[in-house]
Each structure stands twice: as C-alpha cells, then as structure tokens.
Amino acid sequence: MGYAGGLRFAQPQANPPYELFGETVMTLTDASRLKLLEPPVGRLRVVLDTDTYNEIDDQFALVQMLLSKDRFDVEAIYAAPFFNARADSPGHGMELSYQEILRLLDRLNVAPEGLVHRGVTDYVGPGKTAQAAPAVDDLVARARAGSPDNPLYVVAIGAISNVASALLKAPDIIDRIIVVWLGGHALEWPHTVEFNLKQDVGGAQVLLDSGVPLVLVPCMGVTSRLHATVPEIERYVEPHGSIGAFLAMRFKEYSSDHMGWAKEIWDMAPVGWLLNPVWAPSVIIPAPVLTDQMTWSVDRRRHPIRYVTYVDRNPILKDFFLKLKAFAEAK
C-alpha cells in the first residue's frame, strides 16, 4: 500500500485504471515501467522545468543542456514557482525565473519564442489540486505526442508543481514520460526537508504516488558533492563569452566570502545522469513514501523507481567546461 497526505492507496500491479486523489489514473505494469527506466541511449527528447532565479545552479544546468545538442533535443523550458527571500510569492518566483531564462537564452543566441513557457503561480499543495499554466498544457501536449518507444524526458530541478499538475490533469501521459527530479535528501538522511520538495509537499506526493517512471536524484548525501570554487569558475567559465561572464557573476555574488568556500551546483546532477548514467550511478528501489512531516518511509510493495546513489562531479563539470569553451570559440 502507498501513503500520501495521511491517505492510503492500493498500488496497482497491472494495467487497470485506479483512483488517485479523486482522479482516474492509468497504470503501468512494472515491466513497462522498468523498460522506461533503463539508462537512455541515443538522442533524447527533453524538456526542462526550472526555478531559474531561485539560486545559481539552474543556470549552469540549463546552459549545459542547451550546449549538448548531440544528446538532447530540447523541446521546451518551463519556469517553475519558488518562494523565499528572493521572491514575494510563488507566482513572483516563477516570473523571476522566466525572465532569468530569457537572459540566459539571449547570451546563448537562442530564440525564446515557442520554447519558453510560464509555469504555475501556486503549488499543488495538500489538496493535490492541479494548477493551470501554459507550461502544464505544453507538457501534456508534448507527452501525448510521444510514445513508450519515443518518450519525453522531463528534467525537473525545482518545485514539482508544473509536472504534478500535468500528471493530475492528464494521467494518461505516464507511459510516455520519464521524470528526472532533483528533490529531497538521501533516503538515509534524518529528514527530507529540502527546498524543492518542501515548496510543494503535496506535489511531490502526487509525483511519487502516480506511478510515473521516475529517476530520483537526492540532494544531501548524494548531489552535495557536486560543487565548484571561485578560482575554478574564474579559470574555466568566466573567460568564455558573455554567457561565461554571466554565470561567473551569478556564482560569485552568491557569497561575499569566498575564502575556503565551495558552492554546490545541485541542478547539474539530473542533466549529468542523462548525459552519461555512469556519472551518476543508480539502483532500482520501491518508490519511497513521502510523509506530511517530510520524512521518508518505506513500503516495499510499491512500484519501482530509479534512485541515484552517487554523483561524480569531475566528468560532469569537465563536460560543461569543454562545451562552454567550444561554444565561445565558435562565436
């Protein structure tokens, strides 16, 4: 059985529809889900869901994705909501992220028309209520345009509200997408009060309980070793065009004291796994249960997900540095 929001749901093992948060959900067999969770090969259809202005790591992930044209066909970028000292509300955070995406695309000479979409302005929340937004509609349409043999990879590096809204609105898409989400902490961590997850606990519960193929990339205990320093950024990022200078500025302004300081670039981890799964080893586990208290619980009867156990920062950053240098030199 699965648990979410204090409610108990049977976890289906075959294909009949079932009820989740009052919605009819199409299910996958474990065999079909495991096939979709196999490490990907070839060029991939991808969309990026990002709270770009919340921190400094989304910018690096977005740039690495767009510079990896041999691996990714980036179909869309969605602005995700966030709410902290940098934003007045979740909707304001989404709009700030939307504008930050435009600043990055301008420096990459990428036209935003038809590519960038505003996301939801509020969270799915404890009521598990789908929110409306252009990003949600676009995600549903792109997912439905695919198939289990040509799925859409949804790289989510913020609050999961856009993706959860799409799953609630169109549960039929779960056999045509794979969600790669940076969210929560390692399963052995004392709690999972992590920014992306705590912003929308209800949305995270929808994701984990929906049965959608999921690659879960934890923060503390796994991605927390993917960090860089100011000298490294000044040497390998800042000299490379206006985009390199912009990324270096964002990185350095995050802290006023750079002595002995390293900064995690969390959001590069999901992109790194998609670029080369060897850079982020993973295992198949039963989907963890997310409690309302933001802790992990275990029910080994639940559907399988892929869980990243380690992130090798060296090849991920080297790949980024080389692609950024090549881009600047080509310009």
C-alpha positions, -999 to 999 in steps of 0.1 A, spaced: 0 0 0 11 36 -6 7 66 17 3 102 8 -12 131 28 -23 107 55 -44 87 30 -38 51 19 -38 39 -17 -35 5 -32 -6 2 -55 -17 -15 -87 5 -42 -102 -12 -44 -137 -29 -21 -162 -64 -13 -150 -71 24 -140 -74 33 -103 -83 63 -82 -56 87 -70 -66 120 -53 -101 116 -69 -86 112 -104 -87 81 -127 -51 71 -132 -38 48 -160 -12 24 -146 19 7 -160 30 -28 -154 63 -30 -136 78 -45 -167 68 -15 -188 80 10 -161 113 -7 -158 118 -6 -195 113 32 -195 137 35 -166 166 18 -184 196 41 -189 188 60 -221 208 57 -253 209 80 -284 195 115 -288 167 123 -263 136 144 -264 138 166 -233 121 195 -215 135 214 -186 114 225 -156 134 251 -136 131 277 -109 160 295 -125 162 326 -104 160 309 -70 197 301 -69 227 299 -92 227 262 -102 197 261 -126 216 285 -149 245 260 -152 222 231 -158 202 250 -185 234 260 -203 249 225 -202 216 211 -216 214 235 -245 251 230 -254 246 192 -256 229 192 -290 243 158 -298 225 143 -268 194 165 -263 166 178 -284 154 204 -260 117 209 -269 107 233 -241 118 251 -210 93 258 -182 95 284 -155 87 268 -121 74 287 -90 95 293 -59 90 314 -27 119 326 -5 137 358 3 143 364 -34 105 364 -43 73 378 -29 52 348 -38 54 315 -57 40 333 -88 65 361 -84 93 335 -82 80 319 -114 81 352 -132 116 360 -120 127 326 -132 110 332 -166 130 364 -170 162 347 -160 157 321 -186 153 348 -212 186 364 -201 204 331 -205 189 324 -239 199 359 -251 235 351 -243 233 318 -260 217 333 -291 187 311 -287 153 325 -296 127 320 -268 96 321 -289 78 288 -287 105 274 -264 99 291 -230 67 288 -211 54 304 -179 46 278 -152 20 277 -124 17 306 -99 8 284 -69 16 250 -56 -4 218 -60 -4 217 -22 -20 194 4 -53 194 -16 -35 178 -46 -51 203 -69 -38 207 -104 -28 243 -113 -33 258 -147 -4 273 -168 9 274 -203 38 251 -192 13 225 -179 -6 225 -212 26 223 -232 40 194 -212 8 174 -217 7 181 -254 44 171 -259 39 140 -238 9 129 -257 28 135 -290 53 108 -279 50 71 -272 66 45 -249 91 39 -277 98 77 -281 93 91 -246 98 126 -233 124 131 -206 112 158 -181 142 172 -162 128 189 -131 151 209 -110 127 230 -88 94 225 -70 75 198 -89 42 218 -92 42 221 -130 48 184 -135 24 173 -108 -3 195 -123 3 178 -157 0 143 -141 -32 153 -123 -47 169 -154 -36 141 -179 -28 108 -160 -27 91 -194 8 105 -201 26 83 -175 36 58 -201 52 84 -224 74 104 -200 103 98 -176 107 124 -149 142 131 -137 138 151 -105 163 167 -82 143 166 -49 146 156 -13 176 142 5 191 107 6 168 80 20 191 75 50 191 113 58 173 121 91 147 141 72 140 153 37 133 189 43 149 200 10 140 232 -8 125 217 -40 105 192 -20 93 214 9 80 240 -15 52 216 -26 50 185 -5 16 177 -20 30 179 -55 59 157 -45 34 131 -31 15 132 -64 47 125 -83 58 96 -60 24 80 -59 14 85 -96 34 56 -108 51 77 -135 86 64 -143 109 85 -120 146 90 -116 150 105 -82 182 125 -76 186 133 -39 204 164 -26 222 160 7 241 127 8 243 124 -29 244 155 -50 260 176 -22 295 167 -35 288 183 -69 304 217 -61 329 242 -76 350 271 -63 356 306 -74 391 300 -87 378 271 -108 349 292 -121 372 321 -129 395 299 -149 371 277 -168 339 296 -170 343 334 -168 366 339 -198 342 322 -222 320 349 -237 291 368 -223 274 336 -211 305 326 -192 308 360 -176 272 360 -166 274 325 -150 306 335 -131 289 367 -119 259 347 -106 282 322 -89 304 348 -72 276 370 -60 260 341 -41 285 346 -12 305 376 -1 332 355 15 350 332 -10 378 320 13 377 283 17 342 284 0 328 259 -24 293 261 -38 271 231 -48 258 232 -83 230 208 -75 209 211 -106 237 198 -129 232 163 -115 200 153 -134 215 166 -166 247 147 -158 228 115 -154 211 119 -188 243 128 -205 261 97 -191 244 74 -165 279 63 -154 285 98 -140 256 92 -116 253 56 -106 218 44 -97 197 15 -85 161 4 -87 142 6 -55 105 7 -44 92 43 -45 97 58 -11 67 71 8 68 109 15 51 117 48 34 150 55 62 156 81 88 155 52 104 122 61 109 91 40 90 59 49 93 25 32 68 2 17 85 -25 -4 53 -33 -23 53 0 -41 62 5 -78 99 7 -87 118 39 -94 154 46 -103 174 62 -74 207 79 -79 232 69 -52 263 89 -61 273 118 -83 308 120 -99 313 158 -101 346 156 -121 333 144 -155 301 165 -152 320 197 -147 347 188 -173 319 182 -199 304 216 -191 337 235 -192 347 219 -225 313 227 -241 313 262 -229 348 268 -242 339 254 -276 307 275 -278 326 307 -270 354 299 -296 328 291 -323 312 325 -317 
